[in-house]
């Protein structure tokens, strides 16, 4: 089960990746950011296919991807 803290953390990590790049993120956070920000080249650089990326982050984080993506867009960012 996801927590609000987990969601807010993913939102902030993705916002940071969008604004500053993924270099400061862990491998798992980079995968999430790549999926949220529609950056398949980041996945390729890490050696992941889309399916492998989804498997890597698990169902709980997958369930948050679209919401994080929408919230990033809604913030005018």
NORTA-V438457 format. One record per residue. N is the residue number from 1. RES is the residue in one small letter. OMEGA is omega in whole degrees, 0 to 359 (* if undefined). NEAR is the number of other ideal C-beta (glycine too) atoms within 10 Angstrom. D_LAST is the distance of its C-alpha to the last C-alpha in Angstrom with 1 decimal. Layout:
# NORTA-V438457
{{N:RES:OMEGA:NEAR:D_LAST} {N:RES:OMEGA:NEAR:D_LAST}}
This chain:
# NORTA-V438457
{{1:x:181:5:27.8} {2:x:176:13:24.2} {3:x:177:9:23.5} {4:x:178:7:20.7} {5:x:179:8:20.7} {6:x:179:13:20.3} {7:x:181:16:17.4} {8:x:178:12:15.6} {9:x:177:12:16.6} {10:x:178:22:15.2} {11:x:180:18:11.8} {12:x:179:11:11.8} {13:x:180:21:13.5} {14:x:177:26:11.0} {15:x:178:18:8.1} {16:x:179:15:10.8} {17:x:179:22:11.9} {18:x:186:15:8.8} {19:x:187:8:8.7} {20:x:183:10:12.5} {21:x:188:12:14.2} {22:x:191:23:16.3} {23:x:182:7:19.3} {24:x:183:11:19.4} {25:x:172:19:19.1} {26:x:180:10:22.3} {27:x:180:10:23.3} {28:x:178:14:22.5} {29:x:177:19:18.9} {30:x:179:24:18.5} {31:x:179:23:19.8} {32:x:181:24:17.4} {33:x:179:22:14.3} {34:x:179:25:16.0} {35:x:181:25:16.5} {36:x:185:25:13.2} {37:x:180:17:11.4} {38:x:181:8:14.4} {39:x:182:16:15.9} {40:x:179:14:19.6} {41:x:175:8:20.7} {42:x:178:20:19.7} {43:x:179:18:22.0} {44:x:179:12:24.7} {45:x:180:12:24.6} {46:x:179:15:25.3} {47:x:180:7:28.0} {48:x:165:20:26.6} {49:x:177:11:26.8} {50:x:181:12:24.4} {51:x:178:8:27.2} {52:x:179:12:27.9} {53:x:179:20:24.2} {54:x:178:16:24.4} {55:x:182:13:27.7} {56:x:185:18:26.6} {57:x:176:18:24.0} {58:x:187:10:26.2} {59:x:182:9:26.0} {60:x:179:11:24.5} {61:x:177:21:21.3} {62:x:182:15:21.4} {63:x:181:12:21.5} {64:x:188:19:18.1} {65:x:183:16:16.2} {66:x:179:11:15.4} {67:x:177:14:14.5} {68:x:180:23:12.0} {69:x:180:16:10.5} {70:x:180:11:10.5} {71:x:176:18:9.2} {72:x:178:16:6.0} {73:x:182:9:5.8} {74:x:180:8:7.4} {75:x:179:9:5.4} {76:x:183:5:3.8} {77:x:*:10:0.0}}
